[in-house]
């Protein structure tokens, strides 16, 4: 009976280590920007390997917003400073419009210019509300002191 318990313990330990290793690997993958589509003050950024946690998404934005501005010229702000950026998982790539509820990009002159809607994060900024981050289950904003607070839980 003791030998069987040890085998179960070792098997569970190995499984636990494998799971921890997998989650560490997931968290260390680089975000890949596939494309940026711009419509006035609205930007759609197609990504792979986006962080899965709210904190990870906001941290990624804070670390990369200047790179996005320099390399991709986004966000394109209105005269009053307003902008919205939505990050979409690229998933299986561009597809034809065929299926209901796909997001299509008019700036692409091809019939294969749509993606399945899978928004993972958005950033918006305006004079009245400041900078807000929208994630799957809530909204965060930056206070005047630079602190990020949760303002709405869904």
C-alpha positions in Angstrom: 0.0 0.0 0.0 2.9 2.4 0.8 4.5 1.9 -2.6 1.2 2.6 -4.4 0.9 5.9 -2.4 4.4 6.9 -3.4 3.7 6.2 -7.0 0.5 8.3 -6.9 2.4 11.1 -5.1 5.2 11.1 -7.7 2.7 11.1 -10.6 0.8 14.0 -9.1 4.1 15.9 -8.4 5.2 15.4 -12.0 1.8 16.5 -13.3 2.0 19.6 -11.1 5.5 20.5 -12.3 4.3 20.0 -15.9 1.4 22.3 -15.4 3.5 25.0 -13.7 6.0 24.7 -16.5 3.3 25.1 -19.1 1.9 28.2 -17.4 5.3 29.8 -17.1 5.9 29.1 -20.8 2.5 30.7 -21.7 3.3 33.8 -19.6 6.8 34.3 -21.2 5.7 34.2 -24.9 6.2 37.4 -26.8 3.1 39.2 -28.0 3.0 39.1 -31.8 1.4 42.0 -33.6 0.0 40.7 -36.9 -1.6 43.9 -38.3 -2.9 47.3 -37.3 -6.0 48.7 -39.0 -6.9 52.4 -38.5 -10.3 54.1 -38.9 -10.0 57.8 -37.8 -9.5 57.7 -34.0 -10.2 53.9 -33.8 -7.5 51.3 -34.1 -7.8 47.6 -34.4 -4.7 45.6 -33.5 -4.6 41.9 -34.4 -2.4 40.0 -32.0 -1.2 36.5 -31.1 0.0 35.4 -27.6 -1.6 38.3 -25.7 -1.3 38.2 -21.9 -4.2 36.4 -20.2 -4.5 38.3 -17.0 -5.9 41.8 -16.6 -2.7 43.0 -14.9 -0.6 41.4 -17.7 -2.6 43.2 -20.4 -2.4 46.6 -18.7 1.3 46.1 -18.0 1.9 45.1 -21.6 0.2 48.3 -22.8 2.2 50.5 -20.4 5.5 48.9 -21.6 4.6 49.0 -25.3 2.4 52.1 -26.0 5.4 54.1 -27.2 6.5 51.3 -29.5 3.0 51.2 -31.0 3.0 55.0 -31.4 6.5 55.0 -33.1 6.2 51.8 -35.2 2.5 51.7 -36.1 1.5 55.3 -35.7 -1.3 54.3 -33.3 -3.3 55.6 -31.6 -4.3 58.3 -34.0 -5.9 60.9 -31.6 -8.7 63.3 -32.4 -8.1 67.0 -31.8 -9.5 66.6 -28.3 -7.2 63.7 -27.5 -9.9 61.0 -27.9 -8.9 57.5 -29.2 -9.8 53.9 -28.8 -7.6 50.9 -29.5 -9.1 47.3 -29.5 -6.8 44.3 -29.4 -8.2 41.3 -31.2 -6.9 37.7 -31.2 -5.9 36.8 -34.7 -7.0 33.2 -34.2 -7.2 31.3 -37.5 -6.3 34.4 -39.6 -8.2 36.4 -42.1 -11.3 34.9 -43.6 -14.1 35.8 -46.0 -17.1 37.6 -44.5 -19.3 34.5 -44.9 -19.9 33.8 -41.2 -22.2 36.1 -39.1 -20.5 38.6 -36.7 -17.0 38.8 -38.2 -15.1 42.0 -38.1 -14.0 43.1 -41.6 -11.4 45.7 -42.6 -12.2 48.0 -45.5 -8.6 49.0 -45.9 -7.8 45.6 -47.3 -8.7 45.2 -51.0 -9.5 41.5 -50.9 -12.4 39.3 -50.0 -10.4 37.7 -47.3 -10.4 40.7 -45.0 -12.3 39.6 -41.9 -11.6 38.0 -38.5 -13.7 36.2 -36.0 -14.5 38.7 -33.3 -12.4 37.9 -30.2 -11.6 41.1 -28.4 -9.2 40.6 -25.5 -8.4 44.2 -24.5 -9.2 47.8 -25.3 -7.7 51.1 -24.3 -9.6 54.4 -24.7 -8.9 57.9 -23.7 -10.9 61.1 -23.5 -10.8 64.4 -21.7 -13.7 63.6 -19.4 -12.9 60.0 -18.5 -9.1 59.8 -18.9 -7.5 56.5 -19.9 -9.7 53.4 -19.4 -8.8 49.8 -20.0 -11.6 47.3 -20.8 -11.0 43.6 -20.3 -13.3 40.6 -20.4 -14.8 41.1 -16.9 -14.2 44.7 -16.0 -13.0 48.2 -16.6 -10.0 49.9 -15.1 -8.8 53.5 -15.3 -5.8 55.5 -14.4 -6.3 58.0 -11.6 -4.7 61.5 -11.6 -2.1 60.1 -9.3 -1.2 57.4 -11.9 -2.8 54.5 -9.9 -4.7 51.9 -11.9 -8.1 51.2 -10.2 -10.9 48.8 -11.0 -14.1 50.9 -11.7 -16.5 48.2 -12.9 -16.7 44.4 -12.5 -19.0 42.6 -15.0 
